[in-house]
Amino acid sequence: MDLILDGIPMKKAVHYGIATGALTLFVKEDVKQNQGVLAVCAEKDCPWRIYASINSSSPRVVVRSLQEEQNCTWCGKVTLLTNARIAELYIEEFRESPNISLVQLQNKLLKRNINVAWMICERTRLRWLLTFDREQAP
């Protein structure tokens, strides 16, 4: 199966899936070819997986294999959503409410079915503060 993700990098597609709650998965680079990406469902026994790599004749990312069967349900655990990604997604909301507490941030994420550890929320808040410090520096 060779489906072409025209103009959409695999990583961006994965980020979109995580942000919208459509996918719960993790991604790892293909060690053998060093040009591909393998994404599999984060649920242990779910067979869903997708492998994509750069086409040798063009700069497009091509889906080489796709196992569409998925026997799991949305569990709310997002292993790819790091503090950097949360900070990027919620930076404008933090600008509007810079005194948001860690509990408030965690509750805001839970409303979107994103269950992350308290430590991730703390690191997200620190990342926001560092971003603002850099923006204010002359």
C-alpha positions as a Markdown table, in Angstrom:
| # | Residue | x | y | z |
|---|---|---|---|---|
| 1 | Met | 0.0 | 0.0 | 0.0 |
| 2 | Asp | 1.6 | 3.3 | -1.1 |
| 3 | Leu | -0.6 | 6.2 | 0.1 |
| 4 | Ile | 1.0 | 9.6 | -0.3 |
| 5 | Leu | 0.7 | 12.2 | 2.5 |
| 6 | Asp | 1.1 | 15.1 | 0.1 |
| 7 | Gly | 2.7 | 18.0 | 1.8 |
| 8 | Ile | 1.9 | 16.8 | 5.3 |
| 9 | Pro | 4.9 | 15.6 | 7.3 |
| 10 | Met | 4.3 | 12.4 | 9.3 |
| 11 | Lys | 5.2 | 14.1 | 12.5 |
| 12 | Lys | 2.6 | 16.9 | 11.9 |
| 13 | Ala | -0.1 | 14.3 | 11.1 |
| 14 | Val | 0.7 | 12.5 | 14.3 |
| 15 | His | 0.6 | 15.7 | 16.3 |
| 16 | Tyr | -2.8 | 16.5 | 14.8 |
| 17 | Gly | -4.1 | 13.1 | 15.8 |
| 18 | Ile | -2.9 | 13.6 | 19.4 |
| 19 | Ala | -4.2 | 17.2 | 19.6 |
| 20 | Thr | -7.7 | 16.2 | 18.4 |
| 21 | Gly | -7.8 | 13.1 | 20.5 |
| 22 | Ala | -8.2 | 10.9 | 17.4 |
| 23 | Leu | -5.1 | 8.8 | 18.0 |
| 24 | Thr | -3.3 | 7.4 | 21.0 |
| 25 | Leu | 0.0 | 6.3 | 19.7 |
| 26 | Phe | 3.7 | 6.7 | 20.0 |
| 27 | Val | 6.2 | 7.1 | 17.2 |
| 28 | Lys | 9.7 | 5.8 | 16.7 |
| 29 | Glu | 12.1 | 6.3 | 13.9 |
| 30 | Asp | 13.0 | 3.3 | 11.8 |
| 31 | Val | 16.5 | 2.4 | 12.9 |
| 32 | Lys | 17.3 | 0.2 | 9.9 |
| 33 | Gln | 16.7 | 2.8 | 7.2 |
| 34 | Asn | 17.0 | 6.0 | 9.2 |
| 35 | Gln | 14.4 | 7.6 | 6.9 |
| 36 | Gly | 11.1 | 6.1 | 8.1 |
| 37 | Val | 8.7 | 6.5 | 10.9 |
| 38 | Leu | 6.7 | 3.7 | 12.6 |
| 39 | Ala | 3.6 | 4.7 | 14.6 |
| 40 | Val | 1.8 | 2.1 | 16.6 |
| 41 | Cys | -1.2 | 2.2 | 19.0 |
| 42 | Ala | -0.2 | 2.8 | 22.6 |
| 43 | Glu | -2.5 | 0.1 | 23.7 |
| 44 | Lys | -0.5 | -3.1 | 24.3 |
| 45 | Asp | -2.5 | -5.6 | 22.2 |
| 46 | Cys | -3.9 | -3.3 | 19.5 |
| 47 | Pro | -2.7 | -4.3 | 16.0 |
| 48 | Trp | -3.0 | -0.8 | 14.5 |
| 49 | Arg | 0.2 | 0.5 | 13.0 |
| 50 | Ile | 1.4 | 2.7 | 10.2 |
| 51 | Tyr | 4.9 | 2.8 | 8.6 |
| 52 | Ala | 5.9 | 5.7 | 6.3 |
| 53 | Ser | 9.1 | 6.7 | 4.7 |
| 54 | Ile | 10.5 | 9.3 | 2.3 |
| 55 | Asn | 10.0 | 8.3 | -1.4 |
| 56 | Ser | 13.4 | 7.8 | -3.0 |
| 57 | Ser | 12.3 | 9.7 | -6.2 |
| 58 | Ser | 10.7 | 12.7 | -4.5 |
| 59 | Pro | 10.6 | 14.5 | -1.2 |
| 60 | Arg | 7.1 | 13.1 | -0.3 |
| 61 | Val | 6.3 | 10.9 | 2.6 |
| 62 | Val | 4.8 | 7.7 | 1.5 |
| 63 | Val | 2.8 | 5.3 | 3.7 |
| 64 | Arg | 4.4 | 1.9 | 3.0 |
| 65 | Ser | 2.2 | -0.2 | 5.2 |
| 66 | Leu | -1.0 | 0.4 | 7.2 |
| 67 | Gln | -2.7 | -2.1 | 9.6 |
| 68 | Glu | -6.2 | -0.4 | 9.9 |
| 69 | Glu | -7.7 | -2.8 | 12.4 |
| 70 | Gln | -8.0 | -1.2 | 15.8 |
| 71 | Asn | -9.5 | -3.1 | 18.7 |
| 72 | Cys | -8.9 | -0.6 | 21.5 |
| 73 | Thr | -10.9 | 2.4 | 22.7 |
| 74 | Trp | -9.8 | 5.9 | 23.6 |
| 75 | Cys | -8.2 | 5.6 | 27.1 |
| 76 | Gly | -7.1 | 9.2 | 27.6 |
| 77 | Lys | -3.4 | 8.4 | 28.0 |
| 78 | Val | -1.3 | 10.4 | 25.6 |
| 79 | Thr | 2.3 | 9.4 | 25.8 |
| 80 | Leu | 3.5 | 11.7 | 23.0 |
| 81 | Leu | 2.1 | 14.9 | 24.5 |
| 82 | Thr | 5.2 | 16.4 | 26.1 |
| 83 | Asn | 5.4 | 19.6 | 28.0 |
| 84 | Ala | 6.9 | 21.3 | 24.9 |
| 85 | Arg | 3.9 | 20.3 | 22.8 |
| 86 | Ile | 1.3 | 21.3 | 25.5 |
| 87 | Ala | 3.1 | 24.6 | 25.9 |
| 88 | Glu | 2.9 | 25.1 | 22.1 |
| 89 | Leu | -0.8 | 24.2 | 22.0 |
| 90 | Tyr | -1.9 | 26.4 | 25.0 |
| 91 | Ile | 0.5 | 29.4 | 24.8 |
| 92 | Glu | -2.2 | 31.9 | 23.9 |
| 93 | Glu | -4.4 | 30.8 | 26.7 |
| 94 | Phe | -1.5 | 31.1 | 29.1 |
| 95 | Arg | -0.9 | 34.7 | 27.8 |
| 96 | Glu | -4.5 | 35.5 | 28.7 |
| 97 | Ser | -4.3 | 33.9 | 32.2 |
| 98 | Pro | -0.6 | 33.8 | 33.3 |
| 99 | Asn | -1.5 | 32.9 | 36.9 |
| 100 | Ile | -3.1 | 29.6 | 35.9 |
| 101 | Ser | -2.3 | 26.9 | 38.5 |
| 102 | Leu | -1.0 | 23.4 | 37.8 |
| 103 | Val | -4.3 | 22.0 | 38.9 |
| 104 | Gln | -6.3 | 24.3 | 36.6 |
| 105 | Leu | -4.0 | 23.3 | 33.7 |
| 106 | Gln | -4.4 | 19.6 | 34.5 |
| 107 | Asn | -8.2 | 20.1 | 34.6 |
| 108 | Lys | -8.2 | 22.0 | 31.3 |
| 109 | Leu | -6.4 | 19.1 | 29.7 |
| 110 | Leu | -8.7 | 16.5 | 31.3 |
| 111 | Lys | -11.7 | 18.3 | 29.7 |
| 112 | Arg | -10.1 | 17.4 | 26.3 |
| 113 | Asn | -9.6 | 13.8 | 27.5 |
| 114 | Ile | -5.8 | 14.3 | 27.9 |
| 115 | Asn | -4.5 | 12.7 | 31.0 |
| 116 | Val | -1.0 | 13.8 | 31.8 |
| 117 | Ala | 1.0 | 13.7 | 35.0 |
| 118 | Trp | 1.3 | 16.7 | 37.3 |
| 119 | Met | 5.0 | 16.9 | 36.6 |
| 120 | Ile | 4.2 | 17.5 | 32.9 |
| 121 | Cys | 2.0 | 20.4 | 33.8 |
| 122 | Glu | 4.7 | 21.9 | 36.0 |
| 123 | Arg | 7.3 | 21.7 | 33.2 |
| 124 | Thr | 4.8 | 23.2 | 30.8 |
| 125 | Arg | 4.2 | 26.2 | 33.1 |
| 126 | Leu | 8.0 | 26.6 | 33.4 |
| 127 | Arg | 8.4 | 26.5 | 29.7 |
| 128 | Trp | 5.8 | 29.2 | 29.3 |
| 129 | Leu | 7.6 | 31.4 | 31.8 |
| 130 | Leu | 10.9 | 30.9 | 30.0 |
| 131 | Thr | 9.3 | 31.7 | 26.7 |
| 132 | Phe | 7.9 | 35.0 | 28.1 |
| 133 | Asp | 11.3 | 35.8 | 29.6 |
| 134 | Arg | 13.0 | 35.3 | 26.2 |
| 135 | Glu | 10.4 | 37.5 | 24.5 |
| 136 | Gln | 10.9 | 40.3 | 27.0 |
| 137 | Ala | 14.7 | 40.2 | 26.8 |
| 138 | Pro | 16.2 | 43.1 | 24.8 |
